[in-house]
Amino acid sequence: MTVNPSIEDVLLRLESAGFRGRIVSAGRLRDLRDEFEARRLEFGFDPALFRDYLSSFNFTIPEKPFRVKSLIIVAASQPKVSIVFHRSGKSVPLHVPPTYQHRSDILVETVLLNALRPAGYNLTRGRVPEKILAVRSGLARYGRNNVSYVPEMGSFYRPAVFFSDLPCADDAWHEEKTLDRCGSCNACVRACPTGAISEDRFLIRAERCLTFLNERPGAFPGWVDPSWHHCLVGCMKCQEACPENRAVSKRMEQIGEFDEEETELLLDGGAADGRVSAETWKKLEDMELVEYKDFLGRNLGALLG
């Protein structure tokens, strides 16, 4: 006889697999939408500048292919990764932040499916503001840098959100909390080269963040100093300076390399216009860099000089 899993059972399955999770009612989608919209208005996000980001979320409770009753958010601990590029006889390791590797999503989904499907429950990926959900569900806390932190993982984790028809009539919806140490620490403010983090507001100035700037096409603004670039995509300045990450900030995994010929072709925009070989393209896929192909050459040029 199949026994229906409780919320506690599902969370225990996740924890035994090395993940951390929280489950809240599907009705919290409205709370997420309201909070997200309030922040957008309060801090004046430019809709034109952040159009793709703002339009990527779905705050409607799906009724098909099943009636969604709960939201499941899971944190998977991940290291930053290193990719080696060869140029002029030198090997240059370049870094990508922990959240950019999607491989853990499949592992998380497998654990959840194994817990839910035997009892007839369903699961599908959801797209909502993960940081807000992580903090409001009690899974994480905010840092002054507007990055979220999970106990023992720091900010070196990847969040994943799922919709399920697992009943969740009651949940603990927490007030947003910041890390205790943030009250007396401004390490991230000092570390941010662009001035995106400040002490006078809760959200960072996203339009000045290196992550935002190196993940959109076009030339870098003239005020960006070339020496500020240090990641192939994204940025790690504030996270590496944060004392909360002291136990995890050195975690690194090398996931691949490009020889000199491949490096020169990528620098020349070969990924964007399809001039790379099938072998090189496979490497880009395996390293999860294909979605950045349109500006990979620009970013690589900034780092290799």
Backbone torsions as a table, in degrees:
resi	resn	phi	psi	omega
1	MET	NA	132.7	179.8
2	THR	-81.3	130.5	178.4
3	VAL	-101.5	127.8	179.8
4	ASN	-65.2	129.9	-179.3
5	PRO	-74.4	143.0	172.6
6	SER	-86.9	169.3	176.3
7	ILE	-58.1	-40.6	179.7
8	GLU	-62.9	-38.3	178.1
9	ASP	-61.4	-45.0	-177.9
10	VAL	-65.3	-43.6	179.8
11	LEU	-64.9	-35.5	178.0
12	LEU	-67.0	-38.0	176.3
13	ARG	-61.5	-43.1	178.5
14	LEU	-62.6	-45.6	-177.4
15	GLU	-65.3	-37.9	179.9
16	SER	-66.8	-20.9	177.7
17	ALA	-93.1	2.9	177.1
18	GLY	95.5	8.9	-179.2
19	PHE	-107.4	167.9	173.0
20	ARG	-124.7	139.9	-177.9
21	GLY	-145.5	165.0	172.0
22	ARG	-142.8	151.7	179.4
23	ILE	-129.0	129.3	179.3
24	VAL	-128.9	163.8	179.6
25	SER	-65.0	147.4	177.4
26	ALA	-61.1	-24.0	177.4
27	GLY	-61.8	-17.4	178.9
28	ARG	-70.5	-11.8	175.1
29	LEU	-57.3	-36.8	178.4
30	ARG	-66.5	-39.8	177.5
31	ASP	-64.1	-40.4	177.5
32	LEU	-62.7	-44.6	179.4
33	ARG	-61.1	-46.1	-177.3
34	ASP	-64.9	-41.8	-179.8
35	GLU	-68.7	-40.9	179.2
36	PHE	-62.5	-44.3	-179.4
37	GLU	-67.3	-38.3	178.7
38	ALA	-62.7	-40.7	179.4
39	ARG	-69.3	-39.3	178.9
40	ARG	-59.4	-42.1	-179.0
41	LEU	-73.4	-41.6	-177.3
42	GLU	-62.6	-40.4	-174.6
43	PHE	-104.5	6.8	168.7
44	GLY	65.8	42.6	173.8
45	PHE	-56.7	129.4	177.0
46	ASP	-75.1	112.1	-176.8
47	PRO	-57.2	-34.2	-179.6
48	ALA	-70.3	-38.5	-176.9
49	LEU	-71.6	-35.1	-174.9
50	PHE	-113.9	28.2	-173.9
51	ARG	-56.8	-49.8	-177.0
52	ASP	-61.9	-41.2	-179.4
53	TYR	-66.6	-47.2	-176.4
54	LEU	-66.5	-31.4	-176.0
55	SER	-89.1	-1.3	-174.3
56	SER	-83.9	-11.5	-175.4
57	PHE	-93.1	149.0	177.5
58	ASN	-121.6	110.2	-178.3
59	PHE	-102.1	12.3	178.9
60	THR	-93.4	133.3	178.3
61	ILE	-72.8	112.3	-177.7
62	PRO	-66.2	142.2	175.3
63	GLU	-106.8	-14.8	-179.5
64	LYS	-132.0	149.0	-0.7
65	PRO	-76.1	0.1	173.8
66	PHE	-148.5	162.4	-178.6
67	ARG	-83.7	113.9	-175.9
68	VAL	-73.6	130.6	179.7
69	LYS	-119.6	-14.4	-176.8
70	SER	-149.5	157.0	173.3
71	LEU	-113.9	131.5	178.9
72	ILE	-116.3	122.4	175.3
73	ILE	-115.2	134.5	-174.6
74	VAL	-129.7	138.2	174.6
75	ALA	-107.2	127.4	176.8
76	ALA	-114.2	119.9	179.8
77	SER	-63.5	132.0	-179.5
78	GLN	-144.1	145.9	174.0
79	PRO	-85.3	164.8	165.7
80	LYS	-72.7	159.9	-177.0
81	VAL	-118.2	156.7	180.0
82	SER	-121.1	134.9	175.8
83	ILE	-124.0	127.7	-175.5
84	VAL	-95.1	128.8	174.7
85	PHE	-113.3	137.7	-179.9
86	HIS	-106.2	127.7	179.3
87	ARG	-152.6	134.7	178.3
88	SER	51.8	40.2	177.2
89	GLY	78.0	5.1	-179.1
90	LYS	-115.3	150.6	174.5
91	SER	-102.9	121.9	-176.4
92	VAL	-118.6	110.6	177.2
93	PRO	-81.6	128.3	177.1
94	LEU	-118.8	148.1	-169.4
95	HIS	-108.2	154.0	173.7
96	VAL	-130.4	132.7	-176.6
97	PRO	-61.3	162.5	-174.5
98	PRO	-60.0	-34.0	-171.8
99	THR	-74.1	-7.9	-171.8
100	TYR	-86.6	-9.2	179.2
101	GLN	-95.4	121.7	-172.7
102	HIS	-91.4	-1.4	-171.5
103	ARG	-59.1	-33.2	-178.3
104	SER	-67.3	-24.0	-179.4
105	ASP	-57.5	-41.9	-179.0
106	ILE	-67.1	-40.3	178.8
107	LEU	-64.1	-44.0	178.5
108	VAL	-61.6	-46.5	-178.6
109	GLU	-61.9	-38.0	178.6
110	THR	-62.5	-44.1	178.8
111	VAL	-61.8	-43.7	-179.7
112	LEU	-66.0	-42.2	179.3
113	LEU	-63.2	-40.2	178.6
114	ASN	-64.7	-28.1	179.3
115	ALA	-83.1	-31.7	-171.0
116	LEU	-100.3	-40.4	-171.8
117	ARG	-63.8	-38.2	178.3
118	PRO	-57.2	-26.9	178.6
119	ALA	-94.7	5.9	176.6
120	GLY	87.4	10.4	179.4
121	TYR	-89.3	155.9	-174.8
122	ASN	-114.6	167.0	-175.8
123	LEU	-151.5	140.3	172.7
124	THR	-150.6	154.1	-179.6
125	ARG	-68.3	144.4	177.0
126	GLY	-119.0	155.0	178.8
127	ARG	-126.3	98.1	178.8
128	VAL	-136.5	169.6	176.9
129	PRO	-64.8	101.9	-172.4
130	GLU	-63.3	-40.2	-176.9
131	LYS	-63.7	-43.9	179.4
132	ILE	-61.9	-45.2	179.8
133	LEU	-63.8	-41.0	-179.7
134	ALA	-61.1	-42.7	-178.4
135	VAL	-74.2	-44.5	-178.1
136	ARG	-67.6	-29.0	179.2
137	SER	-81.4	-10.6	-178.2
138	GLY	90.7	3.3	179.5
139	LEU	-72.2	-34.6	-172.7
140	ALA	-139.4	172.7	172.3
141	ARG	-128.9	153.8	176.3
142	TYR	-79.6	148.5	165.4
143	GLY	-100.7	169.5	177.8
144	ARG	-59.6	-25.3	-179.3
145	ASN	-83.2	7.9	178.9
146	ASN	68.1	11.7	171.6
147	VAL	-89.5	148.5	179.6
148	SER	-98.3	147.2	-174.8
149	TYR	-126.1	133.6	177.7
150	VAL	-109.2	136.1	179.4
151	PRO	-51.4	133.9	179.2
152	GLU	71.9	-13.6	176.2
153	MET	-105.5	-19.3	-172.1
154	GLY	59.4	-141.6	176.1
155	SER	-95.3	6.4	179.7
156	PHE	-87.4	65.7	178.7
157	TYR	-148.7	160.5	175.3
158	ARG	-114.5	125.7	177.2
159	PRO	-87.7	149.1	174.3
160	ALA	-139.9	137.4	-177.7
161	VAL	-118.3	138.6	179.6
162	PHE	-131.8	146.4	170.1
163	PHE	-97.0	140.1	179.0
164	SER	-143.8	161.1	172.5
165	ASP	-98.2	14.5	170.5
166	LEU	-63.3	123.2	-177.2
167	PRO	-62.4	140.8	175.9
168	CYS	-146.5	81.2	-175.2
169	ALA	-72.5	-27.5	-176.7
170	ASP	-136.2	145.0	177.3
171	ASP	-149.9	167.4	177.5
172	ALA	-100.6	105.9	179.3
173	TRP	-100.3	108.0	-170.2
174	HIS	-87.9	151.7	166.2
175	GLU	-66.5	146.2	179.6
176	GLU	-64.9	137.8	-178.5
177	LYS	-127.9	146.2	174.4
178	THR	-105.6	162.0	178.0
179	LEU	-60.7	141.4	-178.6
180	ASP	-58.3	-39.8	-175.2
181	ARG	-68.6	-18.6	-176.9
182	CYS	-65.2	-20.6	179.5
183	GLY	-65.9	-24.6	-177.7
184	SER	-125.7	13.6	-177.1
185	CYS	-127.8	136.3	174.1
186	ASN	-131.4	34.2	-179.1
187	ALA	-58.3	-39.8	-178.3
188	CYS	-70.0	-34.1	177.9
189	VAL	-62.7	-44.0	179.8
190	ARG	-68.4	-33.3	-174.8
191	ALA	-78.3	-26.6	-175.3
192	CYS	-71.3	116.9	-175.3
193	PRO	-75.3	-20.1	-173.5
194	THR	-98.4	-5.5	-176.8
195	GLY	75.9	22.3	-179.6
196	ALA	-72.0	-25.0	-179.2
197	ILE	-105.3	130.3	178.8
198	SER	-137.8	169.7	-177.6
199	GLU	-94.0	-3.5	-173.4
200	ASP	-100.3	4.9	179.5
201	ARG	-154.9	158.0	-175.2
202	PHE	-77.2	-49.2	-179.8
203	LEU	-82.2	148.6	173.6
204	ILE	-72.1	163.5	173.4
205	ARG	-83.4	88.6	-170.1
206	ALA	-58.4	-32.6	-177.9
207	GLU	-68.9	-12.2	177.3
208	ARG	-104.4	-4.1	-176.4
209	CYS	-75.1	136.9	178.5
210	LEU	-59.9	-33.9	177.7
211	THR	-58.5	-47.3	178.9
212	PHE	-63.4	-43.3	-174.0
213	LEU	-69.9	-35.6	-177.1
214	ASN	-94.4	10.8	175.5
215	GLU	-119.5	19.9	174.3
216	ARG	-133.3	148.4	-175.3
217	PRO	-69.7	167.8	178.3
218	GLY	100.1	171.2	-179.5
219	ALA	-71.3	150.6	174.3
220	PHE	-67.3	145.8	175.8
221	PRO	-57.4	150.9	-177.1
222	GLY	-62.6	-24.1	-177.6
223	TRP	-80.5	-5.8	179.7
224	VAL	-81.7	117.7	177.8
225	ASP	-74.3	127.7	-179.5
226	PRO	-54.5	-28.5	-178.2
227	SER	-70.1	-13.3	-179.9
228	TRP	-73.5	-26.2	-176.7
229	HIS	-68.5	134.6	-179.5
230	HIS	-149.8	-7.8	177.0
231	CYS	-124.4	149.3	179.8
232	LEU	-63.5	-40.8	167.7
233	VAL	-140.7	158.0	179.4
234	GLY	72.8	-165.7	-177.5
235	CYS	-153.9	144.4	-180.0
236	MET	-124.7	5.3	-173.3
237	LYS	-54.4	-53.5	-175.2
238	CYS	-71.0	-35.1	-177.7
239	GLN	-71.6	-36.4	179.7
240	GLU	-72.8	-24.8	178.7
241	ALA	-84.5	-15.5	-173.0
242	CYS	-73.6	125.0	178.0
243	PRO	-60.9	-24.2	-179.8
244	GLU	-65.8	-20.9	-179.2
245	ASN	-98.9	10.5	-172.9
246	ARG	-56.1	-36.6	-175.7
247	ALA	-80.2	-14.8	-174.4
248	VAL	-122.7	-11.4	-170.7
249	SER	-66.2	-19.3	179.8
250	LYS	-89.1	-3.5	-178.6
251	ARG	-68.5	127.0	-175.1
252	MET	-147.6	142.6	176.7
253	GLU	-134.2	123.5	175.7
254	GLN	-81.9	127.4	-173.8
255	ILE	-115.1	-2.2	178.3
256	GLY	165.8	179.2	178.8
257	GLU	-154.0	159.0	177.1
258	PHE	-122.8	133.8	179.4
259	ASP	-75.3	-179.9	-173.6
260	GLU	-63.2	-41.5	179.9
261	GLU	-63.7	-43.6	178.4
262	GLU	-64.8	-41.5	-179.8
263	THR	-60.9	-45.6	-179.6
264	GLU	-63.7	-38.5	-179.9
265	LEU	-69.1	-39.0	176.8
266	LEU	-65.9	-39.5	176.6
267	LEU	-60.7	-32.8	-177.5
268	ASP	-86.3	9.6	178.1
269	GLY	83.5	19.3	-176.7
270	GLY	-63.9	-27.3	177.6
271	ALA	-71.6	-35.8	-177.0
272	ALA	-71.3	-38.5	-175.7
273	ASP	-103.6	9.7	172.3
274	GLY	79.0	21.2	-178.8
275	ARG	-88.0	-5.7	-179.4
276	VAL	-77.1	156.6	179.8
277	SER	-72.2	166.3	177.2
278	ALA	-61.9	-34.9	179.3
279	GLU	-65.7	-44.6	179.5
280	THR	-66.6	-39.7	178.8
281	TRP	-61.9	-38.7	177.4
282	LYS	-62.7	-38.9	176.5
283	LYS	-61.4	-44.3	179.2
284	LEU	-60.7	-39.4	177.8
285	GLU	-65.6	-46.8	-177.9
286	ASP	-63.5	-32.4	-180.0
287	MET	-90.2	3.0	177.6
288	GLU	58.2	46.8	179.7
289	LEU	-112.0	-2.7	-174.3
290	VAL	-61.1	-37.6	-178.0
291	GLU	-66.8	-12.2	178.9
292	TYR	-105.7	13.4	-172.9
293	LYS	-59.9	-32.2	-175.2
294	ASP	-69.5	-21.8	179.1
295	PHE	-130.1	15.8	179.2
296	LEU	-64.3	-42.0	179.5
297	GLY	-62.8	-40.5	178.0
298	ARG	-62.5	-47.1	-178.7
299	ASN	-65.4	-40.1	179.7
300	LEU	-64.9	-39.5	178.0
301	GLY	-62.7	-38.1	179.3
302	ALA	-65.6	-33.3	-177.6
303	LEU	-83.6	-34.3	-178.0
304	LEU	-92.7	-5.7	176.5
305	GLY	74.3	NA	NA
